[in-house]
Amino acid sequence: MIQLFEVGPRDGLQNESRILSPDQKLLLIKKLLAAGLNQIEVGAFVRPDRVPQMSDTEEIYLSETLHQLQQQYPEAKFWSLVPNEKGLERAEECGARHIAVFGGATQTFVRKNIGMSIEESLEVFARVVTRASQNGQEVRGYVSVCWVCPYEGDVNPETVVRVVQSMLDMGIPAISLGDTIGRAHPQKTETLLNRLLKLAPANRYAVHFHDTYGMAIANIDRSIRMGIRTIDSSIGGLGGCPYAAGATGNVATEDVYTLLEGYAEAPKLDAKALLDAAAYAQSVLGKPLASKRLQASPPF
């Protein structure tokens, strides 16, 4: 079965200039659950001064609303980013059970994004993963700029292989491969996946494509044909990319679902409820979102 991993409430909203209230975010999460999504990023335990859009992550986890949603949707998993051991402590304190560490495939990107070298970041991740495993927390890994870096240009697949191998070695069971500025091409997607599938089976990977050049759906289709079964997406196409001028950000969940409807292994989602969630996000952000399916649909 192909599954969608919804990143809108975190990766999408953290790149929006308008900051939503916790109640607005929780209503969006509720709508995503109602549409049938059960893997949802809801926050990030990062410095509030660096990412003010995520400053309410603890409040969301501790809210009665999220507790009720977890009871109503017991299969749902609520994920958040954890950059280091301090972030993990915050996650532990508010009961977060599903966390993600995030790195990158080029030295320049990693230094600008998290202030350390690739090697230093992997050492931090290893400590976080060890402690999280001892706590019984589920861990996911992100590798950014797997195809093109805004600072270093085209990325050699072997540099991605080295980072992914290190994450696999530290016991991270699922790794999401990011096309951070939306410049990947299906042929290069196939080249990289062919190399990575020699390290681990397809069920250990997800793909995370941005749609800056309108190539996300083509890249996702190629990935599925190569065995990938987890696709990251963002409701409405929420988010931009601070590293690429004019970037439209994440591929829209409902647009990916349009592709998946043609596959026998497609998840069983409620398309109308997806559009309702996208329309809500568009309304509270006060601007048109990039979603093609939303813009093509008649008003509710």
N, C-alpha and C positions, 0 to 999 in steps of 0.2 A: 504493500500500500504506500502510495506517495503521501507525504505529510507536509503541511505548511507550518513554518515556524514564524510566528508573528512578532515583528520587531518594532511595530509602529509606536507603542507607548514609551519606548526607550530610544532606540536608534532614530526613529522618525522625529519624535518631539524634541530631542535634545538639539536638533539642528534647526528648529523653528524659533524665530525671534519672539513670538508671543508665548508666554509661559502660562500653561493651563493650571487651574487649581487642582488640588487632590480630588475633589468631588467630580470635576470634569474628566479627569483621567480615569477614575473608577467607573464612571458611566461608560466611557469608551471601552474599558476592559469588559464590562458587563455585556455590551453589545457584541464584542468580538466572541465572547463565550457563547452567546445566543446564536451566533452564526455557525457554531460548530468547531471553532478553533480551540485547541487545548494546550498549545505550547506558546506562551506569551511572555515577551520581555516586558517587565513593568517598571524597571528602574536601574539605577547604577549607584553603587556606594563609592562615589568619587567626591573630590573636594567641591563644596558648593560654590566657592568663588571661581572655580574653573568651569563648572557646568551647572549654572543656577537652575536650569530646567529640571535637573534631577535632585534638587535639594530636599524634596519631600518624599524620598524613597522610603525612609523609615516610617513616616506617617502613613503611607499607603499600606505597607506590610502590617502595621499594627492596627489598621482600621477595622471596625466591626464589619464594614461592607465587604472587604476582601475576605474576611473570615467566613462570612455567610456565603460568598460566591464559591469558596473552596468546598464548603459543605454541599452546595447545590450542584457543583461540577467536580466531583471527587477525582476524576481523571486529569483535571487541569494541572499544569505545572507553570508556576510563576517564576520567571528567571530575572536575574539582575547581574550587572557587571561588577566584578571585584578586581581592582587594580593591584592590590598588595595585601599584606597581612593586616594592616589597619582596616582596610575595607572589609576584609573577611570578618574581623571582630565585630564590625557594625552589622554585617549580615547575620552573624550568629545571635547577636543581641535581640534582633527583631524576628528571629525564627525563619529566615530565608533558607529554603532547602535546596534551591537550584541556582547555581552560580556559574558565571563565565569569566574566564581570563582572556585578555585581548592583547595581541602583539602585532607584529608586522614582518614583512619579508625584506625590507631594506633598512639599512642603518639610519639614513636620514629621516625617514618617516617615523621610525620608532623613537628616535631622539626628540623630534619635534612634538610627537604625540604624547609620549609618557616619560620623557626626560632621562632616558637611559639607553645603553646599547642593546642590541638584540641579545647578546650573551647575558648581560645583567638582567634583562627582563625575564629570560628563561629561568635564571636562578631564583628570582622572586616567584615566578609561577610554580616552580617545583615545590617550594615551601608552602604555598597556598594550597596546591593540590593535595599534598601529603596531609596537611591539617584538615582540609575539607573532607577527605576520605575517612579520616579518623572520626569525624563528626557525623558521618553518614550522609553528607551532602553530595548531590549529583553535580558533576562539573562538565562544562562545555568549553571548548577553546575556539578563539577567533584568530585568524591570520589575515591581516589587511594587506592591501596592495600586492595581490598574488600575480597580477598580470602587468599592470602599468602603475608606476609610482609618480606622483606629481613633481617630485624632486629629482628622481634618478632615471625617469623614463621607463622603457621596456625592462621587465624584470626577468632575469634568467631563471628558468624553472628549477634549476639545481639549488638556488638560494631558498626557494619555497620548500623544496624537499628537505633541506637541512632543518628548517624551523619545524616543519610538520613532524619529521622523525623525532626531534627532541620532545615535542608534545606527546607523541605516541609513547615514547620511552618513559615519560613520567606518569603514564597511566590515564591520560585524558581519553575518554571513550569516544567522543564525538568532536570533530573539528570542522568549523565553518570557514570556507575559502572565500575571501572577499575581493570583489572587483570594485575597489573603493571609489574610484573616480569614473566608473562606467565606460572604460575604454577597451574591455576585452572583446575579442572576436571569437566566434564559435570554433574556428580552426585552432586557435591558440588555447582555447578552453579544452579541446580534445587532447592537444599535446600535453598540457599540464596534467590532466586527469589520467592519461595513460601512464605517466610517470608515477603519480601518487598511488594509483591502484596497484602498483607493484609493492608498495609498502604495507598497505592495509586494504581490506575489502571495502566496497562502495558504501556499506552501511555505517562506516566510521566517518563519513564525510557529509557535509551539507555545502550548498553553494549560496552565495550572498552577492547578487548582482545589482549594481546601480544602473539606472537607465538613461544616463546622460546623453548617449549617442543613439538611443532607441534600439539597443541591441540586447537588452536584458532577456526578453522572451526567447530570442534565437539562441542565446547562450544556455538558458534553462532547458530548452528543448533538447539541445545537444547533450547536456549533462544527464538528463533523464534517459536518453537513448544509450548512455554509457553506464547506466546502473544506479546513478544517484537518486535517492528517494526522499531526501529532506531539502526543502527549498525555503530559504529565508525570504520574507516579503513584508511590506509595510502597508497597512490599510490606507487606501487613497493615494498611495505614493508619497506618504508623509516624509518630510525631511529633505535636506539638501546635502551638499558636501562642502565643508569649509576649505577644502583643498583644491577645488576646481570651480572656477568662475562659471556661473550659469548652470551648474549641475542640478538636475531635477531630483536627484536623490534616489531612494530605494524604489525598486519596482513595486507597483501596486499589487496588493494581495488579490484583489478582484480581477485584475488583468491576468495574473498567473493562473487563477482559477478558470478563466476563460480558456486558456491553453489546456489545463488539466482535464477539463470536461471531455476532451477527446481521447483520454486514456482510460483503459479499463481499470487501472489501479488508482484512479482519482479519489481523493477523500470525499466523503458525503457532507458537503457544506450547504448551507442555506444561502443561495445567491442573493435573494432579496434582503436578507439580514446583513449580508456583507455590504451591500450598497447602502443600507441604513446606517451602518457604522461609519462608512466612508463619508456619507452625507453629513453625519453629525460632526466628524472631525473637520470637514470643510467649513461647517457653520461656526464652530467655536473658534477656529483659526481666522475666520473672516476673509478668506481668499480662495480662489479656485485651486483645487489640487490637480496633480498630474494624471490621475487615473483616467484612462481612456474609457473604460466601461462606465464609470460614474458620469463622465461628461456626455456620453452617448445615451444615457438612460433618461426617460421622462421624469419630470419632477414628482416627488412623492405626494 
